[in-house]
Amino acid sequence: MINIGYIIPLICFWNTITNEISKYKQELISSNIVSLIHCLLFMAHHNYDYNLDYAVHMSIGYYTYDLMYIFRCILKSTNEFKRRFPFIIHHLISIYLLKLSLTGESKEQLLYGYNILETSNIMLYVSYHLHKEYGNYLHLNVVSEFFQLLWYSYFRVIKFSLYVRDNKRQYFQFNFTTQFVIIALYFMGIIWSYKLVKKNIKNFNGLKELYGSSRSAVLIESKRSND
């Protein structure tokens, strides 16, 4: 069961971390950094099999805090709802699965799947940070978004597909809601991977157009010089 004695201090912890980083970074950037910190902390706990129950509460505390932050943003501007709606769904699903891992018999399988999902987000946070902090570095952002596509697609499509296949026996033992949530997460990964493919194609075409324009300018200048 969820230990409220853990959750409340953890919500305060994430709030404090965010406020401290916000002293040096813009609000959106600091929020992204905190998301990366949460991701890395859970991965460290999971990969070293260190106090996983506390790691689960840590993540629940983080998502609860972030939901509170999102709702505050929506109250300030209703335009925020559409942009942040996918994050609301993601956080609610994550809390549901984490809570289930504390009460169900398939804790190991659920947390392994959750770790795959968290790992897939690393390059998302990195790319977002580079885009916000170093937006003028075109090639750097194009390369980071390409690696984001490779990284995210591998974990959310290939790795997660293998996870579902290897745990199909446990999957069919879950109730309908849990089965639906896992499938929803899988298709969300496919949809987002498709969006990343489109973004990378756009980046590639943009670079091709840029270098094409540069080459044309060089040829024109060369022709003028010869004339």
C-alpha positions in Angstrom: 0.0 0.0 0.0 1.0 3.6 -0.5 2.6 5.1 2.6 1.4 8.7 3.0 4.2 9.2 5.4 6.6 8.9 2.4 4.5 10.8 -0.2 4.0 14.1 1.6 7.7 14.7 2.4 8.6 13.6 -1.2 6.2 16.1 -2.7 7.9 18.8 -0.6 11.3 17.4 -1.7 10.4 17.8 -5.4 9.0 21.2 -4.8 12.2 22.3 -3.1 14.4 20.9 -5.8 12.3 22.7 -8.5 12.4 26.0 -6.6 16.2 25.9 -6.1 16.9 25.2 -9.8 14.4 27.9 -10.8 16.7 30.4 -9.1 19.2 29.9 -11.9 17.1 28.6 -14.8 13.8 29.5 -16.5 10.7 27.8 -15.2 10.3 25.4 -18.1 14.0 24.5 -18.1 14.1 23.9 -14.4 11.0 21.6 -14.7 12.7 19.6 -17.4 15.8 19.2 -15.3 13.8 18.0 -12.3 12.1 15.4 -14.6 15.5 14.2 -15.7 16.7 14.0 -12.1 13.6 11.9 -11.2 14.2 9.6 -14.2 17.9 9.0 -13.3 17.1 8.4 -9.6 14.5 5.8 -10.4 16.8 4.1 -12.9 19.6 4.0 -10.3 17.2 2.4 -7.8 15.9 -0.1 -10.2 19.1 -1.2 -11.8 20.9 -1.7 -8.5 17.8 -3.2 -6.9 18.0 -0.7 -4.1 14.9 -0.1 -1.9 12.4 -0.3 -4.8 9.4 0.4 -2.5 10.9 3.7 -1.7 11.7 4.3 -5.4 8.1 3.7 -6.2 7.0 6.2 -3.6 9.6 8.6 -4.9 8.0 8.4 -8.4 4.5 8.7 -7.1 5.5 11.7 -5.1 7.1 13.3 -8.1 4.1 12.7 -10.4 1.7 14.0 -7.7 3.8 17.1 -7.3 4.0 17.6 -11.1 0.3 17.2 -11.5 -0.3 19.9 -8.9 2.2 22.1 -10.8 0.4 21.4 -14.1 -3.0 22.2 -12.6 -1.7 25.5 -11.3 -0.5 26.4 -14.8 -3.9 25.5 -16.2 -5.6 27.7 -13.7 -3.4 30.6 -14.8 -4.1 30.1 -18.4 -6.8 27.8 -19.9 -4.6 27.6 -23.1 -2.2 25.4 -21.1 -4.8 22.5 -20.9 -4.4 21.3 -24.5 -0.6 21.4 -24.3 -0.3 19.7 -20.9 -3.2 17.2 -21.4 -0.8 14.4 -22.6 1.3 14.9 -19.5 -1.8 14.6 -17.2 -2.7 11.3 -18.8 0.9 10.0 -18.6 1.2 10.9 -14.9 -2.1 9.4 -14.0 -1.2 6.1 -15.8 2.2 6.1 -14.1 0.7 6.6 -10.7 -1.8 3.8 -11.4 0.9 1.3 -12.5 3.3 2.2 -9.6 0.4 1.9 -7.1 -0.4 -1.5 -8.6 3.2 -2.6 -8.2 2.9 -2.1 -4.4 -0.3 -4.2 -4.1 -0.1 -6.8 -7.0 1.9 -10.0 -7.4 3.7 -8.9 -10.5 5.8 -6.2 -8.9 9.0 -7.2 -10.7 7.4 -7.3 -14.1 5.6 -4.0 -13.7 8.6 -2.1 -12.4 10.8 -3.6 -15.2 8.3 -2.2 -17.8 8.1 1.1 -16.0 11.9 1.3 -16.0 11.8 0.8 -19.8 9.4 3.7 -20.1 11.5 6.0 -17.9 14.7 5.1 -19.7 13.1 6.0 -23.0 12.6 9.6 -21.9 16.3 10.4 -21.2 17.0 11.8 -24.7 13.7 13.7 -24.7 14.9 15.7 -21.6 18.4 16.2 -23.2 17.0 17.4 -26.5 14.5 19.7 -24.8 17.3 21.2 -22.7 19.6 21.7 -25.7 16.8 23.3 -27.7 16.0 25.8 -24.9 19.6 26.6 -23.9 21.3 26.3 -27.2 18.6 27.0 -29.7 21.0 28.8 -32.1 23.2 25.7 -32.5 21.2 24.2 -35.4 23.4 21.1 -36.0 23.6 20.3 -32.3 19.8 20.2 -32.0 19.4 18.2 -35.2 21.9 15.6 -34.0 20.2 15.4 -30.6 16.8 15.0 -32.1 18.1 12.2 -34.3 19.5 10.4 -31.3 16.3 11.0 -29.5 14.4 9.2 -32.3 16.8 6.2 -32.2 16.8 6.1 -28.3 13.1 6.6 -27.8 12.0 4.2 -30.6 14.3 1.5 -29.4 13.0 1.5 -25.9 9.3 2.3 -26.5 8.8 0.2 -29.6 11.4 -2.6 -29.7 12.3 -3.0 -26.0 8.7 -2.6 -24.9 7.4 -5.0 -27.5 9.9 -7.7 -26.2 8.8 -6.9 -22.7 5.1 -7.5 -23.5 6.0 -10.7 -25.4 8.1 -12.1 -22.6 5.5 -11.3 -20.0 2.4 -12.2 -21.9 1.4 -14.8 -19.3 1.4 -12.2 -16.5 -0.3 -9.7 -18.9 -3.4 -11.8 -19.4 -3.6 -12.2 -15.6 -4.0 -8.5 -15.1 -7.5 -6.9 -14.9 -8.9 -5.2 -18.0 -7.9 -1.7 -16.9 -4.3 -2.7 -16.5 -4.2 -4.5 -19.8 -5.8 -1.4 -21.5 -3.2 0.9 -19.8 -0.2 -1.2 -21.0 -1.6 -1.3 -24.6 -2.3 2.4 -24.5 1.3 3.1 -23.4 2.5 0.9 -26.2 0.5 2.7 -28.9 1.5 6.1 -27.4 5.1 5.1 -27.9 4.4 4.2 -31.5 2.6 7.5 -32.2 5.3 9.6 -30.6 8.0 7.7 -32.5 6.1 8.5 -35.7 6.1 12.2 -34.7 9.8 12.0 -34.1 10.3 10.5 -37.5 8.4 13.4 -39.1 10.4 15.9 -37.1 13.7 14.3 -38.2 12.5 14.3 -41.8 11.7 18.0 -41.5 15.1 18.6 -39.9 16.8 16.8 -42.8 14.9 18.7 -45.4 15.7 21.9 -43.6 19.5 21.1 -43.7 19.3 20.1 -47.3 17.6 23.3 -48.2 20.1 25.3 -46.1 23.1 23.7 -47.7 21.4 23.9 -51.1 20.9 27.7 -50.7 24.5 28.1 -49.5 25.9 26.2 -52.4 23.8 28.3 -54.9 25.1 31.4 -53.2 28.7 30.2 -53.6 28.1 29.4 -57.3 26.5 32.7 -58.0 29.3 34.6 -56.2 31.9 32.5 -58.1 30.2 33.3 -61.4 30.2 37.0 -60.6 33.9 36.9 -59.8 34.7 35.2 -63.1 32.7 37.7 -65.0 
